[in-house]
Amino acid sequence: MTSLTQGYGGRSIIQDLDLSIQPEVTGLLGPNGAGKTTLFRTLATITPPRSGHLELFGGPVSNERQARRARRRIGYLPQDFGYYPAFSIKDFVSYCAWLREVPSKKVDSLTREALAAVGLADRAQERMKSLSGGMLRRAGIAAAVVGSPSLLLLDEPTVGLDPAQRLDFRELIRSLARAGTAVVLSTHLVEDVGAACDTVLVLDDGRIRYRGTPQQLAELASPTAPGDNPLERGYMTVLGDQWSNAGDAR
């Protein structure tokens, strides 16, 4: 995307943003209200940009026909996603594959692969309405990854997962990236970014404040910045005035 501006009503949320995403795992960090969800909705072609240029998979996305073509190659897990409560997990994932226009002959096998990838193969017939928070999150991840999309957008995907499941999730997204998927992970869990991501973006007030590796972000850490580890302190250092002003307020 080039010079992209996005917002709602009279409010601008993303301002003149330039961004290129590669086939790797990219972590997106930022405070609440920074524009992360708005950026995801724009990349997922749900909300057209107000201005600027959005290009996906080598082609422009400037009308509904182009957006529909792009959606076939996009997997998107919102922080809160909708589903039919009476659907089984298998039905839900298959339905999401159908929405992305996965060829009908491949839906069943790709659904089984996605369920196996998130450890739900033996729970495929359970109803969505009966799932715990962690299982529901894994069903959402399966729906996002079914068919190995070219662009995978994951908003707080590890909420509700236990430590072992988070480790499995990290390996899943790393394997997808190795196979050529551009994975973008939005999270407040900095440890997930440090463990799984090749590149980190810090978004604040609709602008990219930092782009680099987790190690480089950790190296920016101010000794006076809050945080339990160098990566957290590096992130808080990039945010700058926000944490220093919060400290003054205390």
C-alpha positions in Angstrom: 0.0 0.0 0.0 1.2 3.5 -0.8 0.1 6.8 0.8 -3.0 5.0 2.2 -5.4 6.9 4.4 -8.3 5.3 6.2 -10.9 6.4 8.7 -14.6 6.4 9.6 -16.9 9.4 9.5 -14.9 12.5 10.1 -12.1 10.7 11.8 -8.8 9.7 10.2 -7.3 6.5 11.7 -4.5 5.6 9.3 -2.6 8.5 7.8 -0.5 8.4 4.6 0.7 4.9 5.3 3.3 3.1 3.1 3.7 -0.6 3.7 5.0 -3.7 2.0 4.4 -7.2 3.5 6.7 -10.1 2.6 6.2 -13.9 2.8 7.4 -14.1 6.5 5.8 -13.7 9.9 5.3 -10.0 10.7 4.2 -8.9 14.1 2.0 -5.9 14.5 2.3 -4.1 17.9 0.6 -0.9 19.0 -1.6 0.6 21.8 -5.3 0.3 21.7 -6.7 2.7 19.1 -3.5 2.8 17.1 -5.3 1.6 13.9 -4.3 -2.1 13.9 -7.9 -3.4 13.3 -8.5 -0.7 10.8 -5.3 -1.7 8.9 -6.4 -5.4 9.0 -9.9 -4.6 7.6 -8.3 -2.6 4.8 -5.8 -5.4 4.0 -8.7 -7.9 4.1 -10.5 -5.7 1.5 -13.5 -5.3 3.9 -13.1 -1.5 4.0 -11.9 0.3 0.9 -9.3 3.0 1.6 -10.3 6.6 1.6 -7.3 7.5 -0.5 -4.0 6.0 -1.6 -3.1 2.9 -3.4 -3.8 -0.7 -2.3 -2.1 -3.5 -4.2 -2.3 -7.2 -3.4 -0.7 -10.1 -5.1 0.7 -8.0 -7.8 -2.5 -6.2 -8.8 -4.4 -3.1 -7.7 -7.5 -3.4 -5.5 -9.6 -0.4 -6.4 -13.1 -1.9 -7.0 -15.3 -4.8 -5.8 -14.3 -7.1 -8.7 -10.6 -6.8 -7.8 -11.4 -7.1 -4.1 -13.3 -10.3 -4.6 -10.5 -11.8 -6.6 -8.0 -10.9 -3.8 -10.2 -12.3 -1.1 -9.7 -15.8 -2.5 -6.1 -15.6 -1.4 -6.7 -14.0 2.0 -7.2 -15.7 5.4 -8.5 -13.4 8.1 -9.2 -14.0 11.8 -10.8 -11.0 13.4 -10.5 -10.6 17.2 -14.2 -11.4 17.4 -15.6 -13.5 14.6 -19.1 -14.6 13.7 -20.3 -18.2 13.3 -23.5 -20.2 13.2 -23.8 -21.8 16.7 -25.4 -25.0 15.3 -22.6 -25.6 12.9 -20.0 -28.3 13.7 -16.4 -27.2 13.7 -16.0 -29.0 10.4 -19.0 -27.3 8.9 -17.7 -23.9 10.0 -14.2 -24.4 8.5 -15.7 -25.8 5.3 -18.1 -22.9 5.0 -15.2 -20.4 5.4 -13.3 -22.3 2.6 -16.4 -22.0 0.4 -16.6 -18.3 1.1 -13.0 -18.0 -0.2 -14.1 -19.9 -3.3 -11.8 -22.9 -2.6 -12.6 -25.5 -5.3 -15.4 -27.7 -4.1 -13.5 -30.9 -4.8 -10.8 -29.7 -2.4 -12.9 -28.3 0.5 -13.2 -31.6 2.4 -9.5 -32.5 2.3 -8.3 -29.0 3.0 -10.7 -28.7 5.9 -9.3 -31.9 7.5 -5.8 -30.6 7.1 -6.7 -27.3 8.7 -8.4 -29.0 11.7 -5.4 -31.3 12.1 -3.1 -28.3 12.1 -4.8 -26.8 15.1 -5.4 -30.0 17.0 -9.1 -30.3 16.4 -9.3 -33.3 14.0 -10.8 -35.5 16.7 -13.3 -32.7 17.7 -14.6 -31.9 14.1 -18.2 -32.8 14.8 -18.6 -30.8 18.0 -21.0 -27.8 17.8 -19.5 -24.3 17.7 -21.9 -23.3 20.5 -20.4 -25.8 22.9 -16.8 -24.8 22.5 -14.6 -23.3 25.2 -12.9 -20.0 24.5 -9.6 -21.7 23.6 -11.3 -24.2 21.3 -13.3 -21.5 19.6 -10.1 -19.6 18.9 -8.5 -22.7 17.4 -11.5 -23.2 15.2 -11.1 -19.6 14.0 -7.5 -20.2 13.3 -8.4 -23.3 11.2 -10.9 -21.2 9.3 -8.3 -18.6 8.5 -5.5 -21.0 7.4 -7.7 -23.5 5.4 -6.3 -23.7 1.9 -2.9 -22.0 2.9 -3.8 -18.5 1.8 -1.2 -16.2 0.4 -1.9 -13.5 3.0 -2.9 -14.5 6.5 -4.2 -11.8 8.9 -4.5 -12.8 12.5 -5.9 -10.5 15.2 -5.1 -11.6 18.7 -5.0 -15.3 17.7 -3.5 -16.7 20.9 -6.1 -15.3 23.3 -7.4 -18.3 25.3 -4.7 -20.7 24.2 -2.7 -22.5 26.8 1.1 -22.5 26.7 1.4 -25.7 24.7 -1.2 -24.6 22.2 0.6 -21.2 21.8 3.8 -23.1 20.9 1.9 -25.2 18.4 0.5 -22.0 16.9 3.9 -20.4 16.5 5.2 -23.4 14.7 2.1 -23.4 12.4 2.5 -19.8 11.3 6.3 -20.3 10.8 5.6 -23.3 8.6 3.1 -21.3 6.6 5.6 -18.5 6.1 8.3 -21.0 5.0 5.8 -22.2 2.4 5.3 -18.7 1.0 2.4 -17.2 3.1 2.7 -13.6 4.3 1.6 -13.9 7.9 0.6 -10.7 9.8 0.0 -11.2 13.5 -1.5 -8.5 15.7 -1.1 -9.1 19.4 -0.5 -7.5 22.8 1.6 -10.5 23.8 5.1 -9.3 23.1 6.6 -12.7 23.8 4.7 -14.2 20.9 6.3 -11.5 18.6 9.8 -12.3 19.9 9.4 -16.0 19.5 7.6 -16.2 16.2 8.1 -13.1 14.1 10.8 -12.2 11.5 9.8 -8.5 11.4 8.0 -6.3 13.8 5.9 -3.2 13.0 4.9 -0.7 15.7 1.8 1.2 14.7 0.8 4.3 16.7 -1.7 7.0 15.9 -2.2 5.5 12.4 1.5 5.6 11.5 4.4 3.1 11.4 6.8 4.2 14.2 9.2 1.2 13.8 10.0 -1.6 11.4 12.8 -4.1 12.0 13.6 -7.4 13.7 12.6 -8.3 17.2 16.3 -8.2 18.2 16.7 -4.7 16.8 13.6 -3.5 18.7 15.0 -5.0 21.9 18.3 -3.1 21.3 16.4 0.2 21.2 15.3 -0.3 24.8 15.8 2.6 27.1 17.0 1.6 30.6 14.3 3.7 32.1 11.4 2.3 29.9 8.9 0.0 31.6 8.8 -3.6 30.7 9.8 -7.1 32.0 12.3 -7.8 29.2 14.3 -5.9 26.5 11.7 -6.4 23.8 8.9 -4.9 25.9 11.2 -2.0 26.9 12.2 -1.5 23.3 8.5 -1.3 22.3 7.8 1.2 25.1 10.8 3.2 24.0 9.4 3.5 20.5 6.1 4.7 21.9 8.1 7.4 23.7 6.0 10.1 25.1 3.1 7.8 25.8 4.8 5.8 28.6 6.8 8.8 29.8 3.6 10.9 30.2 2.0 8.0 31.9 4.8 7.9 34.4 4.5 11.6 35.0 0.8 11.1 35.7 1.5 8.5 38.4 
